[in-house]
Amino acid sequence: MAISPLKTACLALLVLTGALFSACIAAQTLSVEGKGTVEIEPEYARMSASVSHTADTAANAQAIVDRVMSRLLAGVDDLPVAADSIDAGQIRIQPRYRWNPRSEAQEFQGYEAIRALAFKLTSLDSLGEALQMLTEQGATTVDAPQYGSSQTEDARIRALAIAYGNAKTDAQTLATAAGLTLGIPDNISTGAQRAPVFRTMNRAAPAAMSAEMAPEYEPGQLSVSASVSVVFSATP
């Protein structure tokens, strides 16, 4: 008996659907995550400090912080600093009050002027000298140095490769334990890019030999991390 073309097409479709259904049943996936970390030496430090003073008038307060800032900028000129990184243009002046519990009222204390300084120190050999200069020349506050390196992006690339390798190792371990054959990745995604983390050394910085010498500081390492999520195919 002859089979019509329509019946032939329907039978072929059923065979194809059955094959796809069997393939879907056989297909397996393994979802794993991997992390990688690379440590690099810091190359420079972003320094920041501020000068503050309270006086009876706003003009007097500003004059005093400007005088101190001039000394700080003169000290910065003697350091290995990226010229285009020096920023001393931020100043804030505001009235200051203090609560008097006896009169139960706010009492005017004067005007406070605050001026900020920031610069990029290009040689960490001068870190101790820079910190000493800031404190000796009258900085009211000196913030902790923020270290950086031009090798950060290269370190992240290496960290990504390590992260993928760790993820694949975990996937292979799981596949072997489950009696599966690991296939190619179906999907790869990276985690959010994070700023390098500064890790201090496990030993104390050496003390200065004399009062005239700047203290020495030995920076630690910059830890650059990356993470990946990978979905691998696997077959029985």
C-alpha positions as CSV (number, residue, x, y, z in Angstrom):
1,M,0.0,0.0,0.0
2,A,1.4,3.4,-1.0
3,I,2.1,5.9,1.7
4,S,1.1,9.5,1.0
5,P,3.7,12.3,1.1
6,L,1.8,13.8,4.0
7,K,2.0,10.6,6.1
8,T,5.7,10.4,5.2
9,A,6.4,13.9,6.4
10,C,4.4,13.3,9.6
11,L,6.4,10.1,10.3
12,A,9.7,11.9,9.7
13,L,8.6,14.7,12.1
14,L,7.7,12.1,14.8
15,V,11.1,10.4,14.4
16,L,13.0,13.8,14.6
17,T,10.9,14.8,17.7
18,G,11.7,11.5,19.4
19,A,15.4,11.9,18.7
20,L,15.4,15.4,20.1
21,F,13.5,14.3,23.1
22,S,16.0,11.5,23.7
23,A,18.9,13.9,23.4
24,C,17.3,16.3,25.9
25,I,16.9,13.5,28.4
26,A,20.5,12.4,27.9
27,A,21.9,15.9,28.1
28,Q,23.3,17.0,31.5
29,T,24.8,20.3,32.7
30,L,27.2,21.1,35.5
31,S,27.2,24.7,36.9
32,V,30.4,25.6,38.8
33,E,32.1,28.8,40.0
34,G,35.8,29.5,40.2
35,K,37.9,32.2,41.8
36,G,41.4,33.3,41.1
37,T,43.8,35.8,42.8
38,V,47.0,37.3,41.7
39,E,49.2,39.5,44.0
40,I,51.3,42.3,42.6
41,E,53.7,44.9,44.0
42,P,52.2,48.4,44.4
43,E,54.0,51.0,42.2
44,Y,52.5,54.3,43.5
45,A,50.4,55.8,46.2
46,R,47.6,58.3,46.2
47,M,48.1,60.6,49.1
48,S,45.4,62.8,50.7
49,A,45.5,65.2,53.7
50,S,43.6,68.2,54.9
51,V,44.1,71.4,57.0
52,S,41.4,72.8,59.3
53,H,41.3,75.8,61.5
54,T,38.6,77.7,63.4
55,A,38.8,81.4,63.8
56,D,36.5,84.3,64.8
57,T,35.9,85.3,61.2
58,A,35.8,83.3,57.9
59,A,38.6,85.4,56.5
60,N,40.9,84.6,59.4
61,A,40.2,80.9,59.2
62,Q,40.8,80.8,55.5
63,A,44.0,82.8,55.8
64,I,45.5,80.4,58.3
65,V,44.7,77.2,56.3
66,D,46.0,78.9,53.1
67,R,49.2,79.6,54.9
68,V,49.6,76.0,56.0
69,M,48.6,74.7,52.6
70,S,51.4,76.8,51.0
71,R,53.9,75.0,53.2
72,L,52.5,71.7,52.3
73,L,52.6,72.4,48.6
74,A,56.2,73.5,48.9
75,G,57.0,70.2,50.5
76,V,55.2,68.3,47.8
77,D,57.4,70.0,45.2
78,D,60.4,68.2,46.8
79,L,58.8,64.8,46.4
80,P,58.5,62.5,43.3
81,V,54.9,63.5,42.4
82,A,52.9,63.4,39.2
83,A,52.5,67.1,38.5
84,D,49.1,66.8,37.0
85,S,47.8,64.9,40.1
86,I,48.2,67.7,42.6
87,D,44.9,69.0,43.8
88,A,44.6,71.7,46.5
89,G,41.6,73.6,45.2
90,Q,38.9,72.3,47.5
91,I,38.1,74.5,50.5
92,R,35.0,74.6,52.8
93,I,34.1,77.3,55.3
94,Q,31.3,76.9,57.7
95,P,30.1,78.3,61.1
96,R,30.7,76.1,64.1
97,Y,28.3,75.8,67.1
98,R,28.4,74.0,70.4
99,W,25.5,73.1,72.6
100,N,25.5,74.7,76.0
101,P,23.5,72.6,78.5
102,R,23.3,75.5,81.0
103,S,21.6,77.9,78.6
104,E,20.1,75.1,76.5
105,A,21.1,76.9,73.4
106,Q,23.7,76.6,70.5
107,E,26.7,78.9,71.0
108,F,28.6,80.2,68.1
109,Q,32.3,79.0,68.2
110,G,33.6,80.6,65.1
111,Y,34.2,79.8,61.5
112,E,35.9,76.6,60.5
113,A,37.9,76.4,57.2
114,I,38.9,73.1,55.8
115,R,41.2,72.7,52.8
116,A,42.1,69.4,51.2
117,L,45.2,68.3,49.4
118,A,45.7,65.2,47.2
119,F,48.6,64.0,45.0
120,K,50.0,60.9,43.4
121,L,53.4,59.8,44.8
122,T,55.2,58.0,42.0
123,S,57.9,56.4,44.1
124,L,57.1,54.4,47.2
125,D,60.7,54.9,48.4
126,S,59.6,58.4,49.4
127,L,56.5,57.3,51.2
128,G,57.9,57.8,54.7
129,E,59.3,61.2,53.7
130,A,55.9,62.2,52.3
131,L,54.0,61.2,55.4
132,Q,56.5,63.0,57.7
133,M,56.4,66.2,55.6
134,L,52.6,66.3,55.8
135,T,52.5,66.0,59.6
136,E,55.5,68.3,60.2
137,Q,54.2,71.1,57.9
138,G,50.9,71.3,59.7
139,A,48.4,68.9,58.1
140,T,45.5,68.4,60.5
141,T,44.6,65.0,59.1
142,V,46.6,62.6,56.9
143,D,44.7,59.7,55.3
144,A,46.1,56.2,54.7
145,P,47.8,55.9,51.3
146,Q,45.8,54.3,48.5
147,Y,48.2,52.1,46.6
148,G,48.0,51.3,42.9
149,S,49.8,49.7,40.0
150,S,49.9,49.9,36.2
151,Q,49.9,46.1,36.2
152,T,46.3,45.8,37.6
153,E,44.6,44.9,34.3
154,D,47.2,42.3,33.4
155,A,46.9,40.8,36.9
156,R,43.1,40.6,36.4
157,I,43.5,38.7,33.1
158,R,45.7,36.2,34.9
159,A,43.3,36.0,37.8
160,L,40.4,35.2,35.3
161,A,42.5,32.4,33.7
162,I,43.1,30.9,37.2
163,A,39.4,31.3,38.1
164,Y,38.4,29.4,34.9
165,G,41.0,26.7,35.5
166,N,39.6,26.2,39.1
167,A,36.1,26.1,37.8
168,K,37.0,23.5,35.2
169,T,38.8,21.3,37.8
170,D,35.7,21.3,40.0
171,A,33.5,20.5,37.0
172,Q,35.7,17.6,36.1
173,T,35.7,16.3,39.6
174,L,31.9,16.4,39.8
175,A,31.6,14.8,36.4
176,T,33.9,11.9,37.3
177,A,32.1,11.3,40.6
178,A,28.7,11.3,38.8
179,G,29.9,9.0,36.0
180,L,29.6,11.6,33.3
181,T,31.9,12.8,30.5
182,L,32.6,16.5,30.7
183,G,31.9,18.5,27.6
184,I,32.5,22.0,26.4
185,P,31.2,25.1,28.3
186,D,27.7,26.1,27.4
187,N,28.0,29.5,29.1
188,I,30.7,31.5,30.8
189,S,30.1,34.7,32.8
190,T,32.4,36.8,35.0
191,G,31.6,38.4,38.3
192,A,31.7,42.1,39.0
193,Q,35.1,43.7,38.7
194,R,36.4,44.7,42.1
195,A,39.1,47.1,43.0
196,P,42.5,45.6,44.1
197,V,42.7,44.9,47.8
198,F,45.7,46.1,49.7
199,R,47.2,43.5,52.1
200,T,49.8,44.6,54.6
201,M,53.0,42.7,55.3
202,N,53.2,40.4,58.3
203,R,56.2,42.3,59.7
204,A,56.5,45.7,61.3
205,A,58.1,48.6,59.4
206,P,61.6,49.4,60.5
207,A,62.0,52.4,62.8
208,A,63.8,55.5,61.9
209,M,67.5,55.6,62.8
210,S,67.3,59.2,64.1
211,A,64.8,62.1,64.5
212,E,66.2,63.7,61.3
213,M,65.6,60.7,59.1
214,A,62.1,60.0,57.7
215,P,60.6,56.7,58.8
216,E,60.7,53.8,56.3
217,Y,57.5,52.1,55.2
218,E,57.4,48.8,53.4
219,P,54.1,48.5,51.6
220,G,52.4,45.1,51.3
221,Q,50.8,43.5,48.2
222,L,47.9,44.4,46.0
223,S,45.6,41.4,45.7
224,V,43.7,41.3,42.4
225,S,40.8,38.8,42.3
226,A,38.4,37.6,39.6
227,S,35.5,35.1,39.6
228,V,33.7,33.2,36.8
229,S,30.6,31.1,36.6
230,V,30.6,28.3,34.0
231,V,28.0,25.9,32.8
232,F,29.5,22.8,31.2
233,S,27.7,20.2,29.2
234,A,28.1,16.6,30.2
235,T,27.0,13.2,28.8
236,P,26.5,9.8,30.4
